[in-house]
Amino acid sequence: MTDRWALAPAEDGGVDVAPLGPDGLPAGPVRRESDPAGAVRSRPEVTRWVWRSTPDVYPRLLATGVRVERCYDIEVAETLLLGHEGRYGEPRSAAAALARLRGGPVPPDPPQRAADPGAQSPLFESSGAALPLADLLAVYADQLRRHEKTDAPGRMRLLTAAESAGTLVAAEMNRAGMPWSSEVHRGLLRDLLGERYAGGGEPRRLAELTDEVSAAFGRRVRPDLPADVIKAFAQAGIKVRSTRRWEIQSLDHPAVAPLLAYKKLYRIWVAHGWSWLQDWVREGRFRPEFQAGGTVTGRWVTHGGGALQIPKVIRRAVVADPGWRLVVADADQMEPRVLAAISRDPGLMEVAGRESDLYQAVSDRAFSGDREQAKLAVLGAVYGQTSGDGLKNLAALRRRFPKAVAYVDDAARAGEEGRLVRTWLGRTCPPAAGTGEDAAEEAGIPIGPGEDEEEAPADGRAAWVPGHASADSRARGRFARNFVVQGSAADWALLLLAALRRSCAGLRAELVFFQHDEVIVHCPAEEAATVVAAIRDASALAGRLTFGETPVRFPFTTAVVECYADAK
């Protein structure tokens, strides 16, 4: 009896299934079954299903009430293995993997499906060419062999398992949706933006602010057109390069205040206004499409809906069902704690072993109690702020925590030299170099502030992204410096989600949101305390699984609330 089976959708709507041996090849006959859900439900002994792509299989199973414990996503594994082999960017589909294995022409990956705000993804929708089960298992067996050839096979296998688990969590979150009150949302929009005018024009408050901006400049100006605003400032004798908040907020001109107010409200109107509400909220749920591992660093993305950029004011609309609660958990100072774990710096591990304020502990050791300087130094080490005061802060940090600083310095040097750089579990930073702030977030590297501050100057954080033509070794060095920390944090977060998902399996609780270092569980009020404990335990388990036995702890600030906005 084997606890690992393969499953491949067939053209007639059924599935082919087969038990697997340790080598990844069939350990018994391949069977065609007409009912995919029945095929899974009738085999409760199976703890891991091997399939081509979770988004192409699991939604149909979930729709019939079937939940699987674990899976192995072949296309996820192919992406990770290609990266580890220095071949990031090559086609990652199972069909491409089969072609490489057999020496044939490699087909390109299919275009990414556009997000559809009107409905859930069609069941068994294919994101690539389907393969017969025998071909799929040839790819799987080859991947098992390739795992053994990596630098640290055990870690790489764990990473593949964690990333595959992430695809299950994402599919379940997509089906559950986030509780959302359309009534509260409409009330917020009415209070912030005023009445809507017929014909789809700007709402009343934006129209008023447009008039205020125009009056301040002495001529008609459209605040939504940066070129128009820059020209108006120039005519007023003020030279600005852009209309970004950080550049104009200190200007001495009467247009600044209404312009900043306009920009904030305009962003809400466009990104989370009435049209957004109509498109993305159905039956009391906000339904974006989460994609696990959507960036180079392993951070998640969403297709449509802007789920990872919900402004604080709009969070008021995220309301638990009657009798239910939202358990909102934020990891405390996650990246410095990850740096301690991966660098094995004794001093930083000792500091990160406390559940108290890490930055204050660092400041007591190296910055005479100046917490802000300590925070700038730690983030500077991670993000590459090594000039001016950053250089001075880094020197102080290096004296107290030499192994931690050396770890990111070595990663930066490897990045500058074009060498492969890996996270703790083996996720690999691509070898190709390029620059471009505009695509940094696409690569999973933040270059500006989060939350409601939509724009900021480049502040030393990495702006290198793969696939851009103009090489900049220093930019890639900064990217690599951050990649080893942020990517390792993403590895840890996947194992956290996997452990939390398993703990919640016997509860009514449902994971409904995940973003980098924050997770939200929607649960009956009576389960809230159990969920809080499960998050704590999952964090500790993820730390041990990812980094081994270290003193480092990964505490969470957890709030049990009825409304998301009340958690902060």
C-alpha positions in Angstrom: 0.0 0.0 0.0 1.4 3.4 -1.0 0.3 6.8 0.4 1.3 8.7 -2.7 -0.8 8.6 -5.9 -0.8 10.5 -9.2 -3.8 12.1 -10.8 -4.2 13.5 -14.3 -7.4 15.0 -15.8 -8.5 13.2 -18.9 -10.2 14.7 -22.0 -13.5 13.0 -21.2 -13.8 14.8 -17.9 -12.6 11.9 -15.8 -9.1 11.3 -14.3 -6.4 8.8 -14.6 -5.0 7.7 -11.2 -2.1 5.4 -10.2 -0.2 4.5 -7.0 3.4 5.6 -7.0 6.6 4.0 -5.9 9.7 5.7 -4.3 11.1 6.3 -7.8 8.0 8.3 -8.8 6.9 5.6 -11.3 3.6 3.7 -11.1 3.6 1.0 -8.5 0.3 -0.4 -9.8 -2.1 -0.2 -12.8 -3.3 3.1 -14.1 -7.1 3.5 -13.7 -9.5 5.7 -15.5 -12.2 7.0 -13.2 -15.2 9.1 -14.4 -15.6 11.0 -11.1 -12.5 13.0 -10.0 -13.9 13.8 -6.6 -14.9 10.2 -6.1 -11.4 9.0 -7.1 -9.9 11.1 -4.3 -12.6 10.5 -1.7 -12.4 6.8 -2.1 -8.7 6.8 -1.2 -8.5 8.3 2.3 -5.2 6.6 2.8 -3.5 8.8 0.2 -1.6 11.6 2.0 0.0 13.2 -1.1 -1.5 13.6 -4.6 0.9 14.3 -7.4 -0.6 16.4 -10.2 0.5 18.8 -12.9 -0.9 22.0 -11.4 -3.0 22.7 -8.4 -5.1 25.5 -9.9 -6.1 23.1 -12.7 -7.2 20.3 -10.4 -8.0 21.4 -6.8 -10.8 23.9 -7.4 -13.0 21.2 -8.8 -12.3 18.9 -5.9 -13.1 21.8 -3.4 -16.4 22.5 -5.2 -17.5 19.0 -4.3 -16.4 19.2 -0.7 -13.2 17.2 -1.2 -10.1 18.4 0.6 -6.6 16.9 0.2 -4.0 16.7 2.8 -0.9 17.3 0.7 0.1 17.6 -2.9 3.1 17.7 -5.2 2.7 20.4 -7.9 4.9 19.4 -10.8 4.9 22.8 -12.4 5.8 24.5 -9.1 8.6 22.0 -8.7 9.8 22.7 -12.3 10.0 26.4 -11.5 12.0 25.9 -8.4 14.4 23.4 -10.1 15.0 25.6 -13.1 15.9 28.4 -10.8 18.3 26.3 -8.8 19.9 25.1 -12.1 20.5 28.7 -13.2 17.8 28.5 -15.9 15.2 30.9 -14.5 12.9 32.1 -17.2 12.8 29.0 -19.2 9.3 27.6 -19.9 8.1 25.9 -16.7 5.1 23.9 -17.9 5.0 20.1 -17.6 4.9 19.9 -21.4 8.1 22.0 -21.5 9.7 19.8 -18.9 8.8 16.7 -20.9 10.3 18.2 -24.1 13.6 19.0 -22.3 13.7 15.5 -20.9 13.2 13.9 -24.3 15.3 16.4 -26.3 12.5 17.8 -28.3 11.5 21.4 -29.1 10.4 23.1 -26.0 7.0 24.8 -26.2 6.6 28.3 -24.6 4.5 28.7 -21.6 0.9 29.6 -22.3 -0.1 33.3 -21.6 -1.3 33.9 -18.1 -5.0 33.9 -17.9 -6.5 37.3 -17.2 -8.4 37.7 -13.9 -12.1 37.4 -14.2 -13.8 39.5 -11.5 -17.2 38.1 -12.4 -16.8 34.5 -11.4 -14.6 31.9 -9.8 -12.1 30.2 -12.1 -13.7 27.6 -14.3 -13.2 24.1 -12.9 -10.3 22.2 -14.4 -9.4 25.2 -16.5 -6.0 24.4 -18.1 -3.1 26.8 -17.9 -1.1 24.6 -20.2 -1.1 21.5 -22.4 -2.5 18.5 -20.6 -0.2 15.4 -20.5 -1.1 11.8 -20.3 -0.4 10.3 -16.9 2.6 8.3 -18.2 4.3 11.4 -19.6 3.5 13.4 -16.4 5.1 10.7 -14.3 8.2 10.7 -16.5 8.6 14.3 -15.6 7.9 13.6 -12.0 10.5 10.9 -11.7 13.0 13.1 -13.4 12.3 15.9 -10.9 12.9 13.5 -8.0 16.3 12.8 -9.5 17.0 16.5 -10.0 16.2 17.2 -6.4 18.9 14.8 -5.3 21.5 16.8 -7.4 20.8 20.1 -5.7 23.2 21.6 -3.1 21.0 20.5 -0.2 18.5 17.9 -1.4 16.6 17.7 1.9 16.0 21.5 2.0 15.0 21.6 -1.7 12.5 18.8 -1.2 11.1 20.7 1.8 10.8 23.9 -0.3 9.0 22.0 -3.0 6.6 20.5 -0.5 6.1 23.9 1.1 5.4 25.7 -2.2 3.0 22.9 -3.2 1.2 23.3 0.2 1.0 27.0 -0.6 -0.9 26.3 -3.7 -3.5 24.3 -1.7 -3.9 27.2 0.7 -4.3 29.7 -2.1 -7.0 27.6 -3.8 -8.9 27.2 -0.5 -8.6 30.9 0.2 -9.9 31.7 -3.3 -12.9 29.5 -2.7 -13.6 30.9 0.8 -13.2 34.6 -0.1 -12.7 37.3 2.5 -15.8 38.4 4.4 -16.8 41.8 3.1 -19.7 44.2 3.9 -20.9 45.9 0.7 -23.1 48.1 2.8 -20.2 49.4 5.0 -18.1 49.8 1.9 -20.7 52.0 0.2 -21.1 54.1 3.3 -17.3 54.6 3.4 -17.3 55.7 -0.2 -20.2 58.1 0.4 -18.4 59.6 3.4 -15.1 60.0 1.6 -16.0 60.8 -1.9 -19.5 62.3 -1.7 -22.3 61.6 -4.2 -21.7 60.0 -7.6 -22.5 62.1 -10.6 -24.4 60.6 -13.6 -22.3 59.6 -16.5 -19.4 58.1 -14.5 -17.6 61.3 -13.8 -15.6 62.1 -10.7 -17.6 62.1 -7.4 -18.5 65.3 -5.7 -15.5 65.5 -3.3 -12.9 65.0 -6.1 -14.6 67.6 -8.2 -14.4 70.0 -5.3 -10.7 69.3 -4.8 -10.1 69.8 -8.5 -11.6 73.2 -8.2 -9.4 74.0 -5.1 -6.3 72.9 -6.9 -7.2 75.0 -10.0 -8.0 78.0 -7.9 -4.6 77.7 -6.2 -2.8 77.7 -9.5 -5.0 80.4 -11.0 -6.0 78.3 -14.0 -7.8 75.0 -14.7 -5.6 72.1 -13.7 -6.4 68.4 -13.8 -4.9 66.8 -10.7 -5.1 63.3 -12.2 -2.7 64.3 -15.0 0.9 64.5 -13.7 2.1 66.5 -16.7 -0.6 69.1 -16.1 0.4 69.5 -12.5 4.1 69.7 -13.2 3.5 72.3 -15.8 1.4 74.3 -13.4 4.1 74.2 -10.7 6.7 75.3 -13.3 4.5 78.3 -14.2 4.4 79.1 -10.5 8.3 79.1 -10.4 8.6 75.7 -8.7 10.4 72.9 -10.5 9.3 69.3 -9.7 10.2 66.1 -11.4 7.1 64.2 -10.5 3.8 64.6 -8.5 4.8 61.9 -6.0 3.8 62.6 -2.5 7.3 62.5 -1.1 8.4 65.2 -3.6 5.6 67.7 -3.3 4.4 67.5 0.3 7.1 69.9 1.6 6.5 72.5 -1.1 5.2 75.9 0.0 2.3 76.4 -2.3 -1.5 76.5 -1.6 -2.2 73.8 -4.2 -0.2 71.2 -2.2 -2.8 70.4 0.5 -5.8 69.9 -1.9 -3.6 68.1 -4.4 -2.4 65.5 -1.8 -6.0 65.1 -0.6 -7.1 64.6 -4.2 -4.4 61.9 -4.8 -5.4 59.9 -1.8 -9.1 60.0 -2.5 -8.6 59.4 -6.3 -6.6 56.3 -5.5 -9.5 55.0 -3.4 -12.0 55.9 -6.1 -10.1 54.1 -8.8 -8.7 51.1 -6.9 -11.5 50.4 -4.4 -14.5 52.5 -5.6 -18.0 51.5 -6.6 -16.9 49.7 -9.8 -14.4 47.7 -7.8 -17.1 46.7 -5.3 -19.4 45.6 -8.1 -16.7 43.6 -9.8 -15.0 41.9 -6.9 -17.5 41.4 -4.0 -20.1 38.7 -4.4 -22.4 37.1 -1.8 -20.7 38.9 1.1 -17.2 37.9 0.0 -14.3 39.7 -1.7 -12.9 37.2 -4.2 -9.4 37.9 -5.5 -7.3 35.2 -7.0 -4.3 34.4 -4.8 -1.3 32.9 -6.4 1.4 31.3 -4.2 5.0 32.0 -5.1 4.0 34.6 -7.7 7.3 36.6 -7.4 11.0 35.8 -7.7 11.4 36.0 -3.9 8.4 33.7 -3.2 6.0 36.4 -2.1 2.4 35.9 -3.1 0.5 38.0 -5.6 -3.1 38.3 -6.6 -4.6 38.5 -10.1 -7.0 41.4 -9.9 -8.8 43.0 -7.0 -5.7 44.6 -5.3 -6.1 42.3 -2.3 -2.5 43.0 -1.1 -3.0 46.8 -1.1 -6.2 47.3 0.8 -6.1 50.9 2.3 -6.6 51.1 6.0 -9.8 53.1 5.6 -11.3 50.4 3.3 -10.5 47.7 5.8 -13.5 48.9 7.8 -15.6 46.9 5.2 -13.9 43.6 6.1 -16.4 42.4 8.7 -16.8 38.9 10.1 -20.0 36.9 9.7 -22.5 37.2 12.7 -21.1 35.1 15.5 -17.7 34.8 13.8 -14.4 36.6 14.4 -11.4 37.6 12.4 -8.1 36.4 13.9 -5.5 38.9 12.5 -1.9 37.9 13.1 1.2 40.0 12.2 4.6 38.5 12.5 6.8 40.8 14.6 10.0 42.0 12.9 10.2 39.0 10.8 13.0 39.8 8.4 15.6 40.6 11.1 14.7 37.4 12.9 15.1 35.5 9.6 18.5 37.1 9.2 19.5 35.9 12.6 18.4 32.3 11.8 20.2 32.1 8.4 23.4 33.9 9.4 23.7 31.9 12.7 25.1 35.1 14.3 25.2 34.2 18.0 24.5 37.8 19.2 21.6 38.4 16.8 20.2 34.9 17.5 20.2 35.7 21.2 18.4 39.0 20.6 15.9 37.3 18.2 15.3 34.6 20.7 13.3 37.1 22.8 9.6 37.8 22.0 10.2 41.4 23.0 11.1 44.3 20.7 14.1 43.2 18.6 15.0 46.7 17.5 15.1 47.9 21.1 17.4 45.0 22.1 19.7 45.7 19.2 19.8 49.4 20.2 20.7 48.5 23.8 23.7 46.5 22.5 25.0 48.7 19.7 23.3 52.1 19.6 23.2 53.4 23.1 19.5 52.8 23.4 18.6 54.7 20.2 15.9 52.4 18.8 15.4 54.3 15.6 19.1 54.2 14.7 19.1 50.4 15.4 16.1 49.9 13.2 17.7 51.9 10.3 20.9 49.9 10.7 19.2 46.5 10.6 17.0 47.4 7.6 20.0 49.1 5.9 21.9 45.9 6.2 19.1 44.0 4.6 18.2 46.5 1.9 21.6 47.8 1.1 21.6 51.3 2.5 25.3 51.6 2.8 26.0 55.2 2.2 25.9 58.3 4.4 24.4 57.6 7.8 23.7 54.1 6.6 27.4 53.3 6.3 28.0 54.6 9.9 25.1 52.5 11.2 26.2 49.5 9.3 29.7 49.8 10.9 28.2 49.8 14.4 26.0 46.8 13.5 29.0 44.9 12.1 31.0 45.3 15.3 28.2 43.7 17.4 26.8 41.2 14.9 29.6 40.4 12.5 28.3 37.2 11.1 24.8 38.7 10.3 26.3 41.6 8.3 28.8 39.3 6.6 26.0 37.0 5.5 24.2 39.7 3.5 27.5 41.3 2.4 28.5 37.9 0.9 25.2 37.6 -0.8 25.5 41.1 -2.3 29.0 40.3 -3.5 27.8 37.1 -5.2 25.0 39.1 -6.8 27.3 41.7 -8.1 29.5 39.0 -9.6 26.6 37.4 -11.3 26.7 34.2 -9.2 23.5 32.3 -8.1 22.2 33.3 -4.7 19.9 31.1 -2.7 17.5 31.3 0.2 18.0 29.0 3.2 15.8 26.3 1.5 17.2 26.7 -2.0 15.0 29.2 -3.8 17.4 30.9 -6.3 17.9 34.4 -7.3 18.1 34.5 -11.2 21.6 35.1 -12.7 20.6 37.6 -15.3 20.9 41.3 -14.4 18.9 44.3 -15.0 17.4 47.4 -13.3 14.1 49.1 -13.0 12.3 50.5 -10.1 9.0 50.2 -11.9 9.1 46.4 -11.9 10.7 45.9 -8.5 7.5 45.0 -6.8 6.8 42.5 -9.6 10.0 40.8 -8.4 8.8 40.8 -4.8 11.1 43.6 -3.6 9.5 46.6 -2.1 11.0 50.0 -3.0 8.6 52.3 -1.2 6.4 52.4 1.8 3.4 50.1 2.2 -0.2 50.8 3.2 -1.8 54.0 2.1 1.4 55.8 1.1 1.3 55.0 -2.6 4.6 56.5 -3.7 8.1 57.1 -2.3 11.6 57.7 -3.5 14.0 54.8 -4.0 15.6 54.6 -0.6 18.4 52.1 -1.1 16.1 49.1 -1.2 16.7 46.7 -4.1 15.4 47.8 -7.5 17.0 45.0 -9.6 14.6 42.7 -11.5 15.4 39.8 -13.8 14.8 40.2 -17.5 15.6 43.8 -17.8 18.2 44.7 -20.4 20.5 47.2 -18.8 22.9 45.4 -16.4 23.7 47.1 -13.1 25.8 44.9 -10.9 25.4 47.1 -7.9 21.6 47.0 -8.2 21.7 43.2 -8.5 24.0 43.1 -5.4 21.3 45.0 -3.4 18.7 42.7 -4.7 20.7 39.6 -3.7 21.4 41.1 -0.3 17.6 41.4 0.3 16.7 38.2 -1.6 18.4 35.9 0.9 16.5 37.4 3.7 13.1 38.1 2.2 13.1 34.9 0.2 14.0 32.8 3.3 11.2 34.6 5.1 8.8 33.6 2.3 10.0 30.0 2.7 9.3 30.1 6.4 5.9 31.7 5.8 4.9 28.8 3.5 5.6 26.3 6.2 3.7 28.4 8.7 0.7 28.4 6.4 1.0 24.6 5.9 1.1 24.0 9.6 -1.8 26.4 10.3 -3.9 24.8 7.6 -3.3 21.4 9.1 -4.2 22.6 12.6 -7.5 24.2 11.4 -8.5 21.1 9.4 -10.9 19.9 12.1 -12.3 23.3 12.8 -14.9 25.5 11.0 -12.2 28.1 10.8 -11.0 29.2 7.3 -7.9 30.9 6.1 -9.0 34.0 4.2 -6.0 36.2 3.7 -2.2 36.1 3.6 0.3 38.8 2.8 4.0 38.4 3.5 3.9 38.6 7.3 0.2 38.8 8.0 -2.5 36.1 8.1 -6.2 36.3 8.7 -8.4 33.4 9.8 -12.2 33.7 9.8 -13.7 31.5 12.5 -16.6 31.1 14.9 -16.1 33.1 18.0 -15.8 30.0 20.2 -12.8 28.8 18.0 -10.9 32.1 18.2 -8.7 31.1 21.2 -7.9 27.8 19.5 -6.9 29.6 16.3 -4.7 32.0 18.2 -2.8 29.1 19.8 -2.6 27.3 16.5 -0.9 30.4 14.9 1.6 30.4 17.7 2.4 26.7 17.4 2.5 26.9 13.6 5.1 29.7 13.8 7.3 27.7 16.2 7.0 24.6 14.0 7.8 26.5 10.8 10.9 28.0 12.5 12.2 24.6 13.4 11.4 23.0 10.0 12.9 25.8 8.0 16.0 26.7 10.0 16.6 23.8 12.3 17.0 24.2 16.1 18.0 27.8 16.8 17.2 30.2 19.6 15.3 32.4 17.2 11.6 32.9 17.8 9.0 34.2 15.5 6.3 35.9 17.6 3.0 37.3 16.3 0.9 40.2 17.4 -2.6 38.7 17.2 -5.9 40.4 17.5 -9.4 38.9 17.6 -11.8 41.3 16.1 -15.1 41.6 14.2 -13.7 44.2 11.8 -10.2 44.1 10.1 -9.7 47.8 10.7 -9.9 47.3 14.5 -6.8 45.0 14.5 -4.4 47.9 14.0 
